[in-house]
Amino acid sequence: MPSLKDVSTKIGGVKKTSQITKAMNMVSAAKLRGAQQKMEDFHPYAEKFNATMANLSGGATGDYPLMEVRDVQTAEIVVVTSDRGLCGSFNSNIIKMAERLAAKYEADGKKVSYVCVGKKGAQYFKKSGKVRKAYTDIMGTFQMFNAREIAQDIAATFEANEADEVKVIYGHFQSVAKQLPTTLHLLPVKPPESEEGAEAADQSGDYIYEPSSEEIMDVLLPLYMNVMIYNSMLQIGASEHAARMTAMDNATNACNDIVAELTMIYNKARQSAITGDLMDIVGGAEALKG
């Protein structure tokens, strides 16, 4: 049985760990509110942008480089993760989905490259030798210009025929308790299809565009990519804090369980020591009587 001092030291260490995990839970909860608000504020813009793209693509004619459908020989996977860990299996689930997609491409004889947004994905895929570009240490303070830089780089690679298809994998924020890895088709651009019914009738109506719809499409296609990349980064920002909050809450509960178990061991060890001391006293007393 461990000594009282050893058990007492372990209890103190676990309690300190519990204080850290509880503090991290509170910090993540505070940051989650801001990240979630930012994501929700951007959602109406992204939704309206998608509706506009659907309407324009229905009536526009002409060839657009970012909408060129080619035989896929080289595929690029944009993996969006967080810069920091301690958020459970959140990042590992995204990485596993990216690996499965890459394995599927390679099984079909296609070449695969990665663009990693976030330090965790970059660190993991670095050993594969397939990382074309990595953007690290930006997820904590990213802005639209970061998404624009990433989108422009990906678009340039696609237009140079160095990639025939691009997909984005990120963690989609559904709720505080649920963040699902999601795959988004990015290039060639396939604007959202019109829904059936009244909404489809509204979108198929005649609009007069100034300048022409083709000129507008030339401008909106790159912006569409910016919106998709930025939205995925916003989703990761909120999902990361939600996942960390849950992970730290579980860690705090686990620490409390360990403290309870160690306290029981400590009490048993103390009781055993006291019993031993009493036996020695009783034995000494009996020896004196004899």
C-alpha positions, 0 to 999 in steps of 0.5 A: 500500500502506498505511503500517506505522503505519496497519496497526499502528494497525488491528491494535491497534484490532481486537484491543481490539474482540476483547477486548470481544466476548470479555468480552461473550460470557463475561458473556452465558454467565454470565447465560444460566445464571441466565435458563435456570434461571429459565425451567426452574423456571417451566415445571412451574408453567406446564404444570400451570396449563395442565392445570388450565385445560383440565380446568376449561374442559371442565366450566365453564358461563357467560360469561366476558369474556376468552373472548368470541369476537367478529368481529375488527375490531381486532387487537392484537399484543404484541411482546416483545423485549429492551432491549439489542442486540448479539444478532445478528438475534434482535430483528429476526426477532421484529419481522419476524414482527410486521410480517408478522402486521400486514400480514396483518390489514391486508390483511383490512381490520382495524385493528392496534395494538402493545403493545411489551415491550422497548426494541428493539421499541418503538424500531422500531414507534414510527415506525409510529404504531400503538404503544398502549403500550410497556414499556421498561427492564424486561427486565433485572430483570422480575418477575411483577408486571411481567407482571401489569401488562401482562396487566391492561392488555391484558385491560382493552383487550379487555373495553372492545372496543378489541381483538377479538383479541390475539396475542403474538410472542416468541423461543422458547428451544429451545437455546443455538444456536436461538431461534425467533420464535413467535406465541401466541394470547392473547385471547380465551382458548382453554385448551389442549385435552385430549390423546387417550388416557389423559391425556384420560380423566384430565382428563375425570374428575369433580372436586368443586371448592370453590368452583364451577368458574365462580368458580375460572375467574373467578380463573384466567383473569386468572392464565392471562394473567399466566402466558402473558406472564411465560413469554414474558418468561422465554423472551426473557430466556434467548434474548437471552443465548444469541443475544448469546453466539453473536453475540459469539463470531462477532464474536470469530472475525471479529476474529481473521480480520481480525487475521490478514489485517492481519498479513499486510498488515503483513508485506508492507508491512514486507518492501516497506519493507525491500526498498526500503531495501536497494535504496537502500543497494545503489544508493548503494554502486554509485554510490560505486564508480563 
